[in-house]
Amino acid sequence: MPACKASLFVVLLVVISISSMSPAVSASTSPASHPVLASSASSGLEAALHWLAKEQSPDGSYGESFPPYTAAAAYALWLNDTHSPKASSAYAWLAAQLNNSTNWFWGGYGEFDIPGVSLYSLANSSNLQLIHVSSVASSFLDFQQSNGGFLGFWPNGASNPVTSSVDTAEALRGLVSARAINASSQQLAVSYLIGLQNSDGSFNLTNTQPYALDYSLGPEPVSITALVLLALRDASYTDANTHVSKALNFLTTASSKYSMMANDTNAVYSASLSALALYTFGRTALANDAIAFILSHQNSDGGFRDSTRSSPGSNALDTAWASIALEQVAPGRAFSSFLPEVVIFGIIAGIIALAVIVGVVVYLVHRNKTQTQ
């Protein structure tokens, strides 16, 4: 091989080797999606989880004997560390509440959003073995009403509770996650929810009341709509469904402040549920915007408080759901976790290409010497 051709061949191999390393170079120098936000999400989540760990009671609960606080906190802690002793303690307490058939939230005067979110948390954290699933499911389904809804909301002055979208959505999510509801009961619940949808895509709390600010798991239209969307997704509905697409359009419209209420500037809970709902249905950019909103409203102690709450300061419910949203939606995380693999692949490819170059050069030099002799 003439010397000039050999030189060109070597140059060509060098170009090839550089191009093989370029994915690693570009990956390491190109900014990830929302790089600042991804860093902020990580530190914000760490602070929120620290708050949850610090505020847990010795018995594993989060005060007020109100399971939804503990259910959300346990799930947030478990998502961060499936072997978390604090999550285990919370789930042991939560399971004891569900297994107690005489507990205040069961029965005709109960509130089925409470056992619903508790069952959802236990099921999705692989802790169903802690409860008597058949008994718990029976306690739910015995009180599903003929309209398909589940009881729980007490209108002002009422002597009995009525069915609501919040109670039904939470009950449906729990039962579906635990695989403890038959197709007929599931469809009845879905039909009830769809019957509460407004023309703008939002969902009412009941057939006579659009919302109630003191109903903690769904205090206003945005959080109610996001919760119903999550329940419909759990029931295998997609955005191809007209009711789902209308609800997503409503959340998109509301995404500038995540509340339809006047003076509600700290709608952290509805933003958290919206982030999860939007992300679940593939609206990633909007979900990332919700994450940014959540982070911008984090308290100095690391916790969160939605402005609809009557008590001041951070609380476990809002802090936990904000944490769950950060854990499941946090922008940049998927790219960041993929980045080291890209870098490693590029380095390996570059080393192989360099080895090939050295081998070819040695061969050519040896061949030229042989031909010269």
C-alpha positions as CSV (number, residue, x, y, z in Angstrom):
1,M,0.0,0.0,0.0
2,P,1.5,3.4,-1.0
3,A,2.4,5.7,2.0
4,C,-0.2,8.3,1.0
5,K,-3.0,5.8,0.9
6,A,-1.9,4.4,4.2
7,S,-2.0,7.9,5.7
8,L,-5.5,8.5,4.3
9,F,-6.6,5.1,5.7
10,V,-5.3,6.0,9.2
11,V,-7.0,9.4,9.0
12,L,-10.3,7.8,8.1
13,L,-10.1,5.4,11.0
14,V,-9.4,8.4,13.4
15,V,-12.5,10.1,12.1
16,I,-14.5,7.0,12.6
17,S,-13.2,6.6,16.2
18,I,-14.0,10.3,17.0
19,S,-17.6,9.9,15.6
20,S,-18.0,6.8,17.7
21,M,-17.1,8.7,20.8
22,S,-19.2,11.7,19.9
23,P,-22.4,10.5,21.6
24,A,-20.6,10.4,24.9
25,V,-19.1,13.9,24.2
26,S,-22.4,15.4,23.2
27,A,-24.3,13.7,26.0
28,S,-21.9,15.0,28.6
29,T,-21.9,18.6,27.2
30,S,-25.5,19.0,26.2
31,P,-27.9,20.2,28.9
32,A,-30.5,17.8,30.1
33,S,-34.2,18.7,29.8
34,H,-34.9,21.3,32.6
35,P,-31.4,20.9,34.1
36,V,-32.0,23.5,36.8
37,L,-35.4,22.2,37.6
38,A,-34.1,18.6,37.9
39,S,-31.6,19.7,40.5
40,S,-34.2,21.7,42.3
41,A,-36.6,18.7,42.2
42,S,-34.0,16.5,43.8
43,S,-33.2,18.9,46.6
44,G,-36.9,19.7,47.1
45,L,-37.8,16.1,47.3
46,E,-35.0,15.4,49.8
47,A,-36.2,18.2,52.1
48,A,-39.8,17.0,51.9
49,L,-38.9,13.4,52.7
50,H,-36.8,14.7,55.6
51,W,-39.9,16.6,56.9
52,L,-42.0,13.5,56.6
53,A,-39.5,11.3,58.5
54,K,-39.2,13.9,61.2
55,E,-42.9,14.4,61.7
56,Q,-43.9,10.8,62.0
57,S,-45.4,9.7,65.4
58,P,-43.9,6.8,67.3
59,D,-46.8,4.6,66.4
60,G,-46.1,5.2,62.7
61,S,-49.0,7.5,62.0
62,Y,-49.2,11.1,61.1
63,G,-51.6,12.5,63.7
64,E,-55.3,13.1,64.0
65,S,-56.0,9.3,63.5
66,F,-56.7,10.3,59.9
67,P,-55.4,7.5,57.6
68,P,-55.1,9.5,54.4
69,Y,-52.2,11.5,55.9
70,T,-50.4,8.2,56.8
71,A,-51.3,6.5,53.5
72,A,-49.8,9.3,51.5
73,A,-46.7,9.7,53.7
74,A,-46.1,5.9,53.8
75,Y,-46.3,5.8,50.0
76,A,-43.9,8.7,49.5
77,L,-41.4,7.2,51.9
78,W,-41.7,3.7,50.3
79,L,-41.2,5.1,46.8
80,N,-38.0,6.6,48.0
81,D,-36.8,3.5,49.8
82,T,-38.8,0.2,49.6
83,H,-37.0,-0.9,52.7
84,S,-37.7,2.2,54.7
85,P,-38.4,1.3,58.4
86,K,-40.5,4.5,58.7
87,A,-42.6,3.4,55.7
88,S,-43.0,-0.1,57.2
89,S,-44.1,1.4,60.5
90,A,-46.7,3.6,58.8
91,Y,-48.0,0.6,56.8
92,A,-48.3,-1.5,59.9
93,W,-50.4,1.3,61.5
94,L,-52.5,1.7,58.3
95,A,-53.2,-2.0,58.0
96,A,-54.5,-2.1,61.5
97,Q,-56.9,0.6,60.7
98,L,-58.3,-1.1,57.6
99,N,-58.5,-4.5,59.3
100,N,-60.6,-3.1,62.1
101,S,-64.2,-3.5,60.8
102,T,-65.5,-1.3,63.6
103,N,-63.4,1.7,62.7
104,W,-65.2,4.9,62.3
105,F,-64.8,5.3,58.5
106,W,-66.5,2.0,57.7
107,G,-70.3,1.5,57.4
108,G,-73.3,3.6,56.3
109,Y,-72.1,6.7,58.1
110,G,-68.5,6.3,57.0
111,E,-66.3,8.0,54.4
112,F,-65.0,5.7,51.7
113,D,-62.4,8.0,50.4
114,I,-60.4,7.3,53.6
115,P,-60.2,3.5,53.3
116,G,-59.9,4.0,49.5
117,V,-56.6,5.9,49.6
118,S,-55.3,3.6,52.3
119,L,-56.0,0.5,50.2
120,Y,-54.4,2.2,47.2
121,S,-51.3,3.0,49.1
122,L,-51.0,-0.6,50.5
123,A,-51.6,-2.2,47.2
124,N,-49.1,-0.1,45.2
125,S,-46.4,-0.6,47.8
126,S,-46.8,-4.4,47.7
127,N,-48.1,-4.5,51.3
128,L,-51.4,-6.2,50.7
129,Q,-50.3,-9.1,52.7
130,L,-50.8,-6.9,55.8
131,I,-54.6,-6.8,55.4
132,H,-57.5,-9.2,55.0
133,V,-58.2,-8.2,51.4
134,S,-61.4,-10.1,50.9
135,S,-62.9,-8.6,54.1
136,V,-61.8,-5.1,53.3
137,A,-63.2,-5.4,49.7
138,S,-66.5,-6.7,51.1
139,S,-66.7,-3.7,53.4
140,F,-66.4,-1.4,50.4
141,L,-68.7,-3.1,48.0
142,D,-71.5,-3.7,50.6
143,F,-71.9,0.1,50.6
144,Q,-71.6,0.9,46.9
145,Q,-74.9,2.6,46.2
146,S,-77.3,1.8,43.4
147,N,-76.0,4.9,41.4
148,G,-72.6,3.3,41.4
149,G,-71.1,5.8,43.8
150,F,-69.6,5.4,47.2
151,L,-70.7,7.3,50.3
152,G,-68.7,9.8,52.3
153,F,-69.7,13.4,51.8
154,W,-71.9,15.1,54.4
155,P,-73.7,18.2,53.0
156,N,-74.3,20.9,55.5
157,G,-77.3,20.0,57.8
158,A,-77.6,16.5,56.3
159,S,-78.3,13.5,58.6
160,N,-76.7,11.0,56.3
161,P,-73.8,11.1,53.9
162,V,-74.2,11.1,50.1
163,T,-72.1,9.7,47.3
164,S,-69.4,11.9,45.9
165,S,-66.8,11.9,43.1
166,V,-63.9,12.0,45.7
167,D,-65.2,9.0,47.7
168,T,-65.9,7.0,44.6
169,A,-62.6,7.9,42.8
170,E,-60.6,7.0,45.9
171,A,-62.5,3.8,46.5
172,L,-62.2,2.8,42.9
173,R,-58.4,3.4,42.8
174,G,-58.0,1.3,45.9
175,L,-60.1,-1.6,44.8
176,V,-58.6,-1.7,41.3
177,S,-55.1,-1.6,42.6
178,A,-55.9,-4.5,45.0
179,R,-57.7,-6.3,42.2
180,A,-60.7,-6.6,44.5
181,I,-63.5,-5.3,42.3
182,N,-65.5,-7.1,39.6
183,A,-66.2,-5.6,36.2
184,S,-69.8,-4.8,36.9
185,S,-69.1,-2.8,40.1
186,Q,-66.1,-1.1,38.4
187,Q,-68.3,0.0,35.5
188,L,-71.0,1.3,37.8
189,A,-68.4,3.4,39.7
190,V,-67.0,4.8,36.4
191,S,-70.5,5.6,35.1
192,Y,-71.2,7.5,38.3
193,L,-68.0,9.5,37.9
194,I,-68.7,10.4,34.3
195,G,-72.2,11.5,35.2
196,L,-70.7,14.2,37.4
197,Q,-68.6,15.8,34.5
198,N,-69.3,19.4,33.5
199,S,-69.3,20.7,30.0
200,D,-65.9,22.3,30.6
201,G,-64.4,18.9,31.4
202,S,-64.2,19.3,35.2
203,F,-66.0,17.1,37.7
204,N,-68.4,18.1,40.5
205,L,-68.1,16.7,44.0
206,T,-71.8,15.6,44.0
207,N,-74.8,16.0,41.8
208,T,-75.8,19.1,43.7
209,Q,-72.5,20.6,44.9
210,P,-69.5,21.4,42.7
211,Y,-66.9,21.3,45.5
212,A,-66.3,21.8,49.3
213,L,-63.2,23.5,50.4
214,D,-63.1,21.5,53.6
215,Y,-63.2,18.2,51.9
216,S,-59.5,17.5,52.2
217,L,-58.9,14.9,49.5
218,G,-60.7,17.0,46.8
219,P,-61.3,20.5,48.0
220,E,-61.8,22.3,44.7
221,P,-62.5,21.5,41.0
222,V,-58.9,21.1,39.8
223,S,-58.0,18.5,42.5
224,I,-61.3,16.7,42.0
225,T,-60.8,16.5,38.2
226,A,-57.2,15.3,38.5
227,L,-58.3,12.6,41.1
228,V,-61.1,11.4,38.8
229,L,-58.7,11.2,35.9
230,L,-56.3,9.1,37.9
231,A,-59.2,6.8,38.8
232,L,-60.2,6.5,35.2
233,R,-56.6,5.7,34.2
234,D,-56.5,3.0,36.8
235,A,-59.7,1.6,35.3
236,S,-57.8,1.4,31.9
237,Y,-59.3,4.5,30.3
238,T,-57.0,6.4,27.8
239,D,-57.1,9.9,26.4
240,A,-58.9,8.5,23.4
241,N,-62.0,8.6,25.6
242,T,-64.0,11.8,25.2
243,H,-64.5,12.3,28.9
244,V,-60.8,11.9,29.6
245,S,-59.7,14.2,26.8
246,K,-62.2,16.9,28.0
247,A,-60.9,16.6,31.6
248,L,-57.3,16.9,30.4
249,N,-58.2,20.0,28.5
250,F,-59.7,21.4,31.7
251,L,-56.4,20.7,33.6
252,T,-54.5,22.3,30.8
253,T,-56.5,25.5,31.1
254,A,-56.2,25.5,34.8
255,S,-52.5,24.8,34.8
256,S,-51.4,28.4,35.1
257,K,-52.3,28.4,38.8
258,Y,-53.9,24.9,39.5
259,S,-57.0,26.4,41.1
260,M,-60.2,28.0,40.0
261,M,-60.6,29.7,43.4
262,A,-60.1,33.4,43.9
263,N,-57.1,34.2,46.1
264,D,-55.9,30.6,46.0
265,T,-52.2,31.2,45.3
266,N,-50.8,28.1,47.0
267,A,-52.7,25.2,45.3
268,V,-50.0,22.7,46.0
269,Y,-52.3,19.7,46.5
270,S,-54.2,20.2,43.2
271,A,-50.9,20.8,41.4
272,S,-49.5,17.5,42.8
273,L,-52.5,15.5,41.6
274,S,-52.5,17.4,38.3
275,A,-48.8,16.6,37.8
276,L,-49.5,12.9,38.3
277,A,-52.6,12.9,36.1
278,L,-51.0,14.8,33.3
279,Y,-47.9,12.6,33.4
280,T,-49.9,9.4,33.5
281,F,-51.7,10.5,30.3
282,G,-48.5,11.5,28.5
283,R,-48.7,15.3,29.0
284,T,-45.1,15.4,30.2
285,A,-44.4,19.1,29.5
286,L,-47.5,20.2,31.5
287,A,-46.6,17.8,34.2
288,N,-43.2,19.3,34.4
289,D,-44.8,22.8,34.7
290,A,-46.8,21.5,37.6
291,I,-43.6,20.2,39.3
292,A,-42.1,23.7,38.9
293,F,-45.2,25.2,40.5
294,I,-45.0,22.8,43.4
295,L,-41.3,23.5,44.0
296,S,-41.9,27.2,44.0
297,H,-44.3,26.8,46.9
298,Q,-42.2,24.7,49.2
299,N,-42.0,25.9,52.8
300,S,-38.7,26.7,54.4
301,D,-39.0,23.7,56.7
302,G,-39.2,21.4,53.6
303,G,-42.9,20.7,53.9
304,F,-45.9,21.9,51.9
305,R,-49.3,23.4,52.7
306,D,-52.2,23.9,50.4
307,S,-54.0,27.2,50.9
308,T,-57.4,25.4,51.3
309,R,-56.2,23.9,54.6
310,S,-57.6,25.4,57.8
311,S,-54.5,24.7,59.9
312,P,-51.3,26.7,59.4
313,G,-47.9,25.3,58.5
314,S,-46.8,22.3,56.6
315,N,-48.8,19.1,56.8
316,A,-48.3,15.5,56.0
317,L,-51.0,15.2,53.4
318,D,-49.8,18.0,51.1
319,T,-46.1,17.2,51.7
320,A,-46.6,13.6,50.9
321,W,-48.5,14.1,47.7
322,A,-46.0,16.8,46.6
323,S,-43.2,14.2,47.3
324,I,-45.1,11.5,45.3
325,A,-45.4,13.9,42.4
326,L,-41.7,14.8,42.6
327,E,-40.8,11.1,42.8
328,Q,-42.9,9.9,39.9
329,V,-42.7,12.9,37.5
330,A,-39.5,14.8,38.4
331,P,-38.2,16.2,35.1
332,G,-34.7,15.3,33.9
333,R,-34.5,12.2,36.0
334,A,-35.0,9.7,33.2
335,F,-32.4,11.5,31.1
336,S,-29.9,11.7,34.0
337,S,-30.2,8.0,34.8
338,F,-29.6,7.2,31.1
339,L,-26.7,9.6,30.8
340,P,-24.0,7.5,32.5
341,E,-24.9,4.5,30.3
342,V,-24.4,6.7,27.2
343,V,-21.1,8.0,28.4
344,I,-19.8,4.5,29.3
345,F,-20.9,3.2,25.9
346,G,-19.1,6.0,24.1
347,I,-15.9,5.5,26.1
348,I,-15.9,1.8,25.3
349,A,-16.6,2.4,21.6
350,G,-13.8,4.9,21.5
351,I,-11.3,2.5,23.2
352,I,-12.2,-0.2,20.7
353,A,-11.8,2.2,17.8
354,L,-8.4,3.4,19.1
355,A,-7.2,-0.2,19.5
356,V,-8.2,-0.9,15.9
357,I,-6.2,2.2,14.8
358,V,-3.1,1.2,16.7
359,G,-3.4,-2.3,15.2
360,V,-3.7,-1.1,11.7
361,V,-0.8,1.4,12.0
362,V,1.4,-1.3,13.4
363,Y,0.4,-3.6,10.5
364,L,1.0,-0.9,7.9
365,V,4.4,0.0,9.3
366,H,5.5,-3.6,9.5
367,R,4.2,-4.2,5.9
368,N,6.0,-1.2,4.5
369,K,9.3,-2.4,6.1
370,T,8.8,-5.8,4.7
371,Q,8.1,-4.4,1.2
372,T,11.2,-2.1,1.5
373,Q,13.4,-5.0,2.4
